[in-house]
């Protein structure tokens, strides 16, 4: 077992490889890949008829582009030197991939909630994506560069201070650390902001399978059916229903024994294909309606395709051998509490999937409505949640020693965020130009 002192020395030694202030000096690498080309290559194995929706959503704004362009940013980050201080990366740690969800004890937690791109890699990649998203979001809200810089700084500073605190704690204390809704509200000082946060928490508590039942189903011929809302929600063909049945059996086998018993108390009702997210549009995603005791005891599960992580072109290959397993393992490692129905499976043509609850008191932030003060506070929460995730999976003592007690790293990351916000505007413009000249087909407003 390496001593804390030696681990700290290893962290400080990483400054010789990548100085903390150097993170702020970012320019696009020579021969940088065309961002639209990167997106097109990523889409090669996706559902073709859904791709216009993806591009339409990404074209809506620079922030929407950033959300869908994790592959573009991964290539940019990989072109720069890195610290070598490895954690289990989210791989897509932007502001809207954090949010509220219910723990198995029915407590609302705030944490990372998207792990499609998860892979071990240098900790600063997640921090830079988070900070860049804060800067882009601030600008989109009409804030100037000073406020955008401060929003990015808030994320980086919170990350650093949280890592420093976690480095002083024991292993179990770090593992059990979490951010729940009762911890969040006291930190929101202004009455107006607290009222908005309380409203969001109440909304999240209502987002359950029972609420989804009213929104996503209808009764036809005396039976429950998932509604048809093409192209966003479409019924499955008979052959696809059979495939879902086979997929479901393998998924069940990856759950812990007691969760398999619980799942067996539900029976299949219906399934449909559902379009989700921004960057995920075009991947194969399905929702499955199950009933337990009766029709008012529903369970909605999402079975979502898991392809290669966007980080795999730049980092060592994942060892799990199954992308659904990779996603589940990364989530279980880094989240404070996981979905009780989290599992993985394989589908037709050997495609990989993972399963989870569609809604379990889940809520996300309305970043576009935030004041500058609220955006900074939200960025701080995201930074703290990211630090907690990294502390579970990486060497928090080495990372803390690298970061240090000064704000050198924080300010450099904020500088990087503004540079990357500029790049995001340019990349977004490249996508809209490709749509305008007909190179890319986009369907706006869906």
C-alpha positions as CSV (number, residue, x, y, z in Angstrom):
1,X,0.0,0.0,0.0
2,X,1.5,3.3,-1.1
3,X,1.6,5.9,1.7
4,X,-0.4,9.1,1.5
5,X,2.9,11.1,1.5
6,X,4.2,9.2,-1.5
7,X,0.9,9.5,-3.3
8,X,1.0,13.3,-2.7
9,X,4.6,13.4,-4.1
10,X,3.4,11.6,-7.2
11,X,0.7,14.2,-7.7
12,X,3.1,17.1,-7.3
13,X,5.5,15.5,-9.7
14,X,2.7,15.5,-12.4
15,X,3.1,19.3,-12.4
16,X,6.4,18.8,-14.2
17,X,4.6,16.9,-16.9
18,X,1.7,19.4,-17.2
19,X,2.0,22.6,-15.3
20,X,-1.3,23.8,-13.8
21,X,-1.3,27.2,-15.6
22,X,-0.6,25.4,-18.9
23,X,-4.2,24.2,-19.0
24,X,-5.3,27.7,-19.9
25,X,-3.1,28.0,-23.0
26,X,-5.3,26.2,-25.5
27,X,-5.4,26.4,-29.3
28,X,-6.7,24.0,-31.8
29,X,-4.1,21.4,-32.9
30,X,-2.6,21.5,-36.3
31,X,-4.6,19.2,-38.6
32,X,-7.6,19.3,-36.3
33,X,-10.3,17.0,-37.7
34,X,-13.3,18.7,-39.3
35,X,-16.0,18.7,-36.6
36,X,-18.8,17.9,-39.0
37,X,-16.7,15.0,-40.3
38,X,-16.2,13.7,-36.7
39,X,-20.0,13.7,-36.2
40,X,-20.7,12.0,-39.5
41,X,-18.2,9.2,-38.7
42,X,-19.8,8.7,-35.3
43,X,-23.2,8.5,-36.9
44,X,-22.2,5.8,-39.4
45,X,-23.8,2.9,-37.4
46,X,-26.9,4.9,-36.2
47,X,-30.5,4.7,-37.3
48,X,-30.3,6.8,-40.5
49,X,-33.8,8.2,-40.4
50,X,-33.2,9.7,-37.0
51,X,-30.0,11.5,-37.8
52,X,-31.8,14.7,-39.1
53,X,-33.3,15.0,-35.7
54,X,-29.9,14.8,-34.1
55,X,-28.4,17.5,-36.3
56,X,-31.5,19.7,-35.9
57,X,-31.2,19.5,-32.2
58,X,-27.4,20.3,-32.3
59,X,-27.9,23.2,-34.7
60,X,-30.3,24.9,-32.3
61,X,-27.4,26.7,-30.4
62,X,-23.7,26.4,-29.5
63,X,-24.7,24.9,-26.2
64,X,-26.8,22.2,-27.9
65,X,-23.9,21.6,-30.3
66,X,-21.5,21.2,-27.4
67,X,-23.9,18.7,-25.8
68,X,-23.9,16.5,-28.9
69,X,-20.2,16.9,-29.7
70,X,-18.5,14.9,-27.0
71,X,-16.5,13.1,-29.8
72,X,-15.2,16.5,-31.1
73,X,-14.1,17.6,-27.7
74,X,-12.5,14.3,-26.9
75,X,-10.2,14.6,-30.0
76,X,-9.3,18.2,-28.9
77,X,-8.5,17.1,-25.4
78,X,-6.4,14.1,-26.6
79,X,-4.3,16.4,-28.7
80,X,-3.0,18.1,-25.6
81,X,-0.5,16.8,-22.9
82,X,-2.3,15.3,-19.9
83,X,-1.4,14.8,-16.3
84,X,-1.6,11.0,-16.3
85,X,-3.7,11.1,-13.1
86,X,-6.4,8.6,-14.0
87,X,-10.0,8.4,-12.8
88,X,-13.1,6.8,-14.2
89,X,-14.2,9.6,-16.6
90,X,-17.8,10.5,-17.3
91,X,-16.5,11.4,-20.8
92,X,-19.4,13.8,-21.2
93,X,-19.5,15.9,-18.0
94,X,-21.4,18.9,-19.3
95,X,-23.9,20.8,-17.1
96,X,-27.0,18.9,-18.2
97,X,-25.5,15.5,-17.5
98,X,-25.8,16.2,-13.8
99,X,-29.2,16.1,-12.1
100,X,-31.5,14.7,-9.5
101,X,-32.5,11.1,-9.1
102,X,-33.8,8.9,-6.3
103,X,-31.6,6.6,-4.3
104,X,-32.9,3.1,-3.4
105,X,-33.8,4.7,0.0
106,X,-36.0,7.2,-1.9
107,X,-33.7,10.2,-1.1
108,X,-33.2,12.7,-3.8
109,X,-29.5,12.9,-4.8
110,X,-27.6,15.3,-7.0
111,X,-25.0,13.6,-9.1
112,X,-23.7,12.7,-12.6
113,X,-26.4,10.9,-14.5
114,X,-25.0,10.0,-17.9
115,X,-22.3,7.4,-18.5
116,X,-22.5,6.5,-22.1
117,X,-18.9,7.6,-22.7
118,X,-17.4,6.5,-19.4
119,X,-13.8,5.2,-19.6
120,X,-10.7,5.6,-17.4
121,X,-8.6,8.7,-18.3
122,X,-7.0,11.9,-17.1
123,X,-9.2,13.7,-14.5
124,X,-8.8,17.1,-16.1
125,X,-10.7,16.1,-19.3
126,X,-14.0,15.9,-17.3
127,X,-13.2,19.2,-15.5
128,X,-12.5,21.0,-18.8
129,X,-15.7,19.7,-20.4
130,X,-17.7,20.8,-17.4
131,X,-16.1,24.3,-17.3
132,X,-16.5,24.8,-21.1
133,X,-20.2,23.9,-20.8
134,X,-20.6,26.5,-18.1
135,X,-19.0,29.2,-20.2
136,X,-21.0,28.3,-23.3
137,X,-24.2,28.3,-21.3
138,X,-23.5,31.6,-19.7
139,X,-22.8,33.3,-23.0
140,X,-26.0,31.8,-24.4
141,X,-27.9,33.3,-21.5
142,X,-26.7,36.7,-22.6
143,X,-23.9,37.0,-20.1
144,X,-20.6,38.7,-21.1
145,X,-17.2,37.0,-21.1
146,X,-16.5,38.1,-17.5
147,X,-19.5,36.3,-16.2
148,X,-18.9,33.3,-18.4
149,X,-15.3,33.1,-17.1
150,X,-16.6,33.3,-13.5
151,X,-19.1,30.5,-14.2
152,X,-16.3,28.2,-15.5
153,X,-14.1,29.3,-12.5
154,X,-16.9,28.3,-10.1
155,X,-17.0,24.8,-11.5
156,X,-13.2,24.4,-11.4
157,X,-12.8,25.9,-8.0
158,X,-15.5,23.8,-6.5
159,X,-13.9,20.7,-8.0
160,X,-10.5,21.5,-6.5
161,X,-11.8,22.4,-3.0
162,X,-13.9,19.3,-2.9
163,X,-11.0,17.1,-3.9
164,X,-8.9,18.7,-1.2
165,X,-11.5,17.9,1.4
166,X,-12.0,14.3,0.2
167,X,-8.2,13.7,0.2
168,X,-8.3,14.1,4.0
169,X,-11.1,11.5,4.5
170,X,-10.9,7.8,4.9
171,X,-11.9,5.3,2.3
172,X,-15.4,4.5,3.5
173,X,-16.1,8.1,4.3
174,X,-15.3,9.0,0.7
175,X,-17.4,6.1,-0.6
176,X,-20.4,7.1,1.4
177,X,-20.2,10.8,0.5
178,X,-23.2,12.1,-1.4
179,X,-25.0,15.3,-2.2
180,X,-28.7,15.1,-1.4
181,X,-31.4,17.7,-1.8
182,X,-31.4,18.6,1.9
183,X,-27.7,19.6,1.5
184,X,-28.4,21.7,-1.6
185,X,-31.1,24.1,-0.3
186,X,-29.2,25.6,2.6
187,X,-26.4,26.7,0.2
188,X,-28.9,28.7,-1.9
189,X,-29.0,32.0,0.0
190,X,-31.4,34.2,-2.0
191,X,-35.0,33.5,-1.3
192,X,-36.0,33.8,-5.0
193,X,-33.4,31.2,-6.1
194,X,-34.3,28.9,-3.2
195,X,-37.9,29.0,-4.3
196,X,-37.0,28.0,-7.8
197,X,-34.8,25.2,-6.5
198,X,-37.6,23.9,-4.2
199,X,-40.0,23.9,-7.2
200,X,-37.5,21.8,-9.3
201,X,-37.1,19.3,-6.4
202,X,-40.9,18.9,-6.1
203,X,-41.1,18.4,-9.9
204,X,-38.4,15.7,-9.7
205,X,-40.3,13.8,-7.0
206,X,-43.3,13.6,-9.3
207,X,-41.4,12.1,-12.2
208,X,-42.1,8.5,-11.6
209,X,-43.3,5.5,-13.6
210,X,-46.9,6.3,-12.5
211,X,-46.5,9.8,-14.0
212,X,-45.0,8.4,-17.2
213,X,-48.0,6.0,-17.4
214,X,-50.4,9.0,-17.8
215,X,-48.1,10.8,-20.3
216,X,-46.9,7.9,-22.4
217,X,-49.8,5.5,-22.6
218,X,-53.4,5.2,-23.8
219,X,-56.0,2.5,-23.5
220,X,-57.1,0.8,-26.8
221,X,-59.3,-2.3,-27.1
222,X,-59.3,-2.5,-23.3
223,X,-55.5,-2.8,-23.1
224,X,-52.7,-0.4,-22.2
225,X,-50.5,0.7,-25.1
226,X,-47.6,3.1,-25.4
227,X,-48.8,6.1,-27.5
228,X,-47.6,6.6,-31.1
229,X,-45.8,9.9,-31.6
230,X,-43.6,9.4,-34.6
231,X,-40.7,9.9,-35.1
232,X,-40.0,10.4,-31.4
233,X,-42.0,7.5,-30.0
234,X,-42.9,4.6,-32.4
235,X,-44.4,1.1,-32.0
236,X,-42.3,-1.9,-32.6
237,X,-42.8,-4.5,-35.4
238,X,-43.7,-8.0,-34.3
239,X,-40.2,-9.2,-35.0
240,X,-38.8,-6.4,-32.9
241,X,-41.0,-7.3,-30.1
242,X,-39.6,-10.8,-30.2
243,X,-36.1,-9.3,-30.2
244,X,-36.9,-7.2,-27.1
245,X,-38.1,-10.4,-25.3
246,X,-34.7,-12.1,-25.9
247,X,-32.8,-8.9,-25.0
248,X,-34.9,-8.7,-21.8
249,X,-34.0,-12.2,-20.7
250,X,-30.2,-11.5,-20.8
251,X,-30.7,-8.1,-19.2
252,X,-32.4,-9.8,-16.3
253,X,-29.5,-12.2,-15.7
254,X,-27.1,-9.3,-15.1
255,X,-29.2,-7.9,-12.1
256,X,-28.4,-9.0,-8.5
257,X,-30.4,-11.9,-7.4
258,X,-32.8,-10.0,-5.2
259,X,-33.5,-7.5,-8.1
260,X,-34.2,-10.4,-10.4
261,X,-36.9,-11.6,-8.0
262,X,-38.4,-8.1,-7.9
263,X,-38.4,-7.8,-11.7
264,X,-40.1,-11.2,-12.0
265,X,-43.1,-9.8,-10.1
266,X,-43.8,-7.6,-13.2
267,X,-45.2,-8.7,-16.5
268,X,-44.6,-7.3,-20.0
269,X,-47.3,-5.0,-21.4
270,X,-45.8,-3.1,-24.4
271,X,-42.6,-1.6,-25.8
272,X,-41.7,1.2,-28.3
273,X,-38.7,2.9,-29.8
274,X,-38.0,6.3,-28.2
275,X,-35.7,9.1,-29.3
276,X,-33.6,10.5,-26.4
277,X,-31.2,13.4,-25.7
278,X,-29.1,15.3,-28.2
279,X,-25.9,13.4,-28.7
280,X,-27.6,10.0,-28.3
281,X,-30.2,10.6,-31.1
282,X,-29.8,7.8,-33.7
283,X,-28.7,5.2,-31.2
284,X,-31.3,2.4,-30.7
285,X,-33.3,3.2,-27.6
286,X,-36.5,1.5,-26.4
287,X,-38.9,1.8,-23.5
288,X,-40.6,-1.2,-22.0
289,X,-43.8,-1.0,-20.0
290,X,-44.3,-3.6,-17.3
291,X,-47.1,-3.9,-14.7
292,X,-46.8,-5.3,-11.2
293,X,-49.8,-5.7,-8.9
294,X,-52.2,-4.1,-11.4
295,X,-52.3,-1.5,-14.1
296,X,-51.7,1.3,-11.6
297,X,-48.4,-0.4,-10.5
298,X,-46.3,0.3,-13.6
299,X,-42.6,0.1,-14.2
300,X,-41.0,1.8,-17.2
301,X,-37.6,0.6,-18.2
302,X,-35.3,2.1,-20.9
303,X,-33.2,-0.3,-22.9
304,X,-30.5,1.9,-24.6
305,X,-27.8,1.0,-27.1
306,X,-24.2,1.3,-25.8
307,X,-21.7,1.9,-28.5
308,X,-18.0,2.5,-28.2
309,X,-17.1,5.5,-26.0
310,X,-15.9,8.6,-27.8
311,X,-12.8,8.3,-25.7
312,X,-11.7,4.9,-27.0
313,X,-9.9,6.4,-30.0
314,X,-7.6,8.3,-27.6
315,X,-7.3,6.1,-24.5
316,X,-6.5,2.5,-23.7
317,X,-9.2,0.0,-24.6
318,X,-11.9,-0.8,-22.0
319,X,-11.4,-4.2,-20.4
320,X,-15.1,-5.2,-20.0
321,X,-15.6,-6.5,-23.5
322,X,-19.2,-5.3,-23.6
323,X,-20.1,-1.6,-23.9
324,X,-23.3,-2.1,-21.9
325,X,-21.2,-3.6,-19.1
326,X,-18.7,-0.7,-19.4
327,X,-21.5,1.8,-18.9
328,X,-23.0,0.0,-16.0
329,X,-19.7,-0.6,-14.3
330,X,-18.7,3.0,-14.7
331,X,-21.9,4.2,-13.3
332,X,-21.8,1.9,-10.3
333,X,-18.2,3.0,-9.6
334,X,-18.8,6.7,-9.7
335,X,-22.4,7.4,-8.7
336,X,-23.2,7.8,-5.0
337,X,-26.2,5.4,-5.5
338,X,-27.3,3.5,-8.5
339,X,-30.6,2.6,-10.1
340,X,-31.7,-0.8,-8.7
341,X,-32.6,-2.0,-12.3
342,X,-29.2,-1.1,-13.8
343,X,-28.0,-4.0,-16.0
344,X,-26.7,-4.8,-19.5
345,X,-27.5,-7.1,-22.4
346,X,-26.8,-7.9,-26.0
347,X,-29.3,-7.5,-28.9
348,X,-29.7,-8.3,-32.6
349,X,-26.6,-8.2,-34.7
350,X,-24.5,-8.4,-31.5
351,X,-25.3,-4.8,-30.5
352,X,-24.7,-3.9,-26.9
353,X,-27.4,-2.3,-24.6
354,X,-27.9,-1.4,-21.0
355,X,-31.1,-1.1,-19.0
356,X,-32.4,1.2,-16.3
357,X,-35.6,2.8,-15.1
358,X,-36.9,5.4,-17.4
359,X,-38.1,7.7,-14.6
360,X,-37.3,7.4,-11.0
361,X,-37.8,10.9,-9.5
362,X,-35.4,12.2,-12.0
363,X,-34.9,15.9,-12.7
364,X,-32.6,18.2,-14.6
365,X,-31.7,21.9,-14.5
366,X,-33.2,24.5,-16.7
367,X,-29.8,26.2,-17.4
368,X,-31.3,28.5,-20.0
369,X,-33.4,30.3,-17.3
370,X,-30.7,30.7,-14.7
371,X,-29.4,34.1,-13.5
372,X,-25.6,34.5,-13.5
373,X,-25.6,33.9,-9.7
374,X,-27.7,30.7,-10.0
375,X,-25.6,29.4,-12.9
376,X,-22.4,29.9,-10.8
377,X,-24.0,28.0,-7.9
378,X,-25.1,25.2,-10.2
379,X,-21.7,25.0,-11.7
380,X,-20.3,24.7,-8.1
381,X,-22.6,21.8,-7.4
382,X,-21.6,20.0,-10.6
383,X,-17.9,20.6,-9.7
384,X,-18.4,19.1,-6.2
385,X,-20.3,16.1,-7.6
386,X,-17.6,15.5,-10.2
387,X,-14.9,15.6,-7.5
388,X,-16.8,13.1,-5.5
389,X,-17.1,10.7,-8.5
390,X,-13.4,11.1,-9.3
391,X,-12.4,10.5,-5.6
392,X,-14.1,7.2,-5.6
393,X,-12.4,5.9,-8.8
394,X,-9.0,7.7,-8.8
395,X,-6.2,8.7,-6.5
396,X,-7.7,11.6,-4.8
397,X,-4.6,12.3,-2.7
398,X,-2.4,12.6,-5.8
399,X,-5.0,14.8,-7.6
400,X,-5.3,17.0,-4.5
401,X,-1.6,17.5,-4.4
402,X,-1.4,18.3,-8.1
403,X,-4.2,20.9,-7.7
404,X,-2.8,22.5,-4.5
405,X,-4.2,25.2,-2.3
406,X,-3.8,28.1,-4.7
407,X,-6.3,29.0,-7.5
408,X,-3.8,28.5,-10.3
409,X,-5.6,25.5,-11.7
410,X,-9.0,27.1,-11.4
411,X,-8.1,30.2,-13.3
412,X,-6.4,28.2,-16.0
413,X,-9.4,26.1,-16.5
414,X,-11.6,29.2,-16.7
415,X,-9.3,30.6,-19.4
416,X,-9.5,27.3,-21.3
417,X,-13.3,27.4,-21.0
418,X,-13.5,30.7,-22.8
419,X,-11.1,29.6,-25.5
420,X,-13.2,26.5,-26.0
421,X,-16.4,28.4,-26.0
422,X,-15.0,30.4,-29.0
423,X,-14.2,27.1,-30.7
424,X,-17.7,25.8,-30.0
425,X,-19.2,28.8,-31.7
426,X,-17.1,28.1,-34.8
427,X,-17.9,24.4,-34.8
428,X,-21.6,25.2,-34.4
429,X,-21.3,27.6,-37.4
430,X,-19.7,24.8,-39.4
431,X,-22.6,22.5,-38.7
432,X,-25.2,25.1,-39.6
433,X,-23.3,25.9,-42.8
434,X,-23.3,22.2,-43.8
435,X,-27.0,22.2,-43.2
436,X,-27.5,25.3,-45.3
437,X,-25.5,24.0,-48.3
438,X,-27.3,20.6,-48.1
439,X,-24.3,18.5,-47.0
440,X,-26.2,17.6,-43.8
441,X,-29.9,17.1,-43.5
442,X,-31.5,18.5,-40.4
443,X,-35.0,18.5,-39.0
444,X,-35.4,21.5,-36.6
445,X,-37.7,21.8,-33.7
446,X,-38.2,18.1,-32.9
